[in-house]
Amino acid sequence: MGQPVKIVDVARTLIRLDGRGTDVVYTGLRHGEKLGEVLFSDAEVPSPTEHPLVWSVDVEPMHPELVGDAEIPDHDTAASFMRAHVATPAELRLREPASEGAA
């Protein structure tokens, strides 16, 4: 992948090559922009993989019959469908049989 490069350095290089002397203006975050991305919910338990920067979670598979001909046109509809039809990791833990020796 190469070395990380700061966006401002790329911008300054392009400005210099353009030759028009455009200024770089820092405006801050706009509405809806964020500095980081939440990849897992509080109910999910991330597990490390072979790569130190990559994590994964186990999810219960959905059966094709469950989805059927459901119309899922957008993210909100998909999220609502998933909440209604798929167990959360916490619910799955409740279904696990108690370990031997547990009171």
Secondary structure as a PSIPRED ss2 file (coil, helix, strand):
# PSIPRED VFORMAT (PSIPRED V4.0)

   1 M C   1.000  0.000  0.000
   2 G C   1.000  0.000  0.000
   3 Q C   1.000  0.000  0.000
   4 P C   1.000  0.000  0.000
   5 V C   1.000  0.000  0.000
   6 K C   1.000  0.000  0.000
   7 I H   0.000  1.000  0.000
   8 V H   0.000  1.000  0.000
   9 D H   0.000  1.000  0.000
  10 V H   0.000  1.000  0.000
  11 A H   0.000  1.000  0.000
  12 R H   0.000  1.000  0.000
  13 T H   0.000  1.000  0.000
  14 L H   0.000  1.000  0.000
  15 I H   0.000  1.000  0.000
  16 R H   0.000  1.000  0.000
  17 L H   0.000  1.000  0.000
  18 D H   0.000  1.000  0.000
  19 G C   1.000  0.000  0.000
  20 R C   1.000  0.000  0.000
  21 G C   1.000  0.000  0.000
  22 T C   1.000  0.000  0.000
  23 D C   1.000  0.000  0.000
  24 V C   1.000  0.000  0.000
  25 V C   1.000  0.000  0.000
  26 Y C   1.000  0.000  0.000
  27 T C   1.000  0.000  0.000
  28 G C   1.000  0.000  0.000
  29 L C   1.000  0.000  0.000
  30 R C   1.000  0.000  0.000
  31 H C   1.000  0.000  0.000
  32 G C   1.000  0.000  0.000
  33 E C   1.000  0.000  0.000
  34 K C   1.000  0.000  0.000
  35 L C   1.000  0.000  0.000
  36 G C   1.000  0.000  0.000
  37 E C   1.000  0.000  0.000
  38 V C   1.000  0.000  0.000
  39 L C   1.000  0.000  0.000
  40 F C   1.000  0.000  0.000
  41 S C   1.000  0.000  0.000
  42 D C   1.000  0.000  0.000
  43 A C   1.000  0.000  0.000
  44 E C   1.000  0.000  0.000
  45 V C   1.000  0.000  0.000
  46 P C   1.000  0.000  0.000
  47 S E   0.000  0.000  1.000
  48 P E   0.000  0.000  1.000
  49 T C   1.000  0.000  0.000
  50 E C   1.000  0.000  0.000
  51 H C   1.000  0.000  0.000
  52 P C   1.000  0.000  0.000
  53 L C   1.000  0.000  0.000
  54 V C   1.000  0.000  0.000
  55 W E   0.000  0.000  1.000
  56 S E   0.000  0.000  1.000
  57 V C   1.000  0.000  0.000
  58 D C   1.000  0.000  0.000
  59 V C   1.000  0.000  0.000
  60 E C   1.000  0.000  0.000
  61 P C   1.000  0.000  0.000
  62 M C   1.000  0.000  0.000
  63 H C   1.000  0.000  0.000
  64 P H   0.000  1.000  0.000
  65 E H   0.000  1.000  0.000
  66 L H   0.000  1.000  0.000
  67 V H   0.000  1.000  0.000
  68 G C   1.000  0.000  0.000
  69 D C   1.000  0.000  0.000
  70 A C   1.000  0.000  0.000
  71 E C   1.000  0.000  0.000
  72 I C   1.000  0.000  0.000
  73 P C   1.000  0.000  0.000
  74 D C   1.000  0.000  0.000
  75 H H   0.000  1.000  0.000
  76 D H   0.000  1.000  0.000
  77 T H   0.000  1.000  0.000
  78 A H   0.000  1.000  0.000
  79 A H   0.000  1.000  0.000
  80 S H   0.000  1.000  0.000
  81 F H   0.000  1.000  0.000
  82 M H   0.000  1.000  0.000
  83 R H   0.000  1.000  0.000
  84 A H   0.000  1.000  0.000
  85 H H   0.000  1.000  0.000
  86 V C   1.000  0.000  0.000
  87 A C   1.000  0.000  0.000
  88 T C   1.000  0.000  0.000
  89 P H   0.000  1.000  0.000
  90 A H   0.000  1.000  0.000
  91 E H   0.000  1.000  0.000
  92 L H   0.000  1.000  0.000
  93 R H   0.000  1.000  0.000
  94 L H   0.000  1.000  0.000
  95 R H   0.000  1.000  0.000
  96 E C   1.000  0.000  0.000
  97 P C   1.000  0.000  0.000
  98 A C   1.000  0.000  0.000
  99 S C   1.000  0.000  0.000
 100 E C   1.000  0.000  0.000
 101 G C   1.000  0.000  0.000
 102 A C   1.000  0.000  0.000
 103 A C   1.000  0.000  0.000
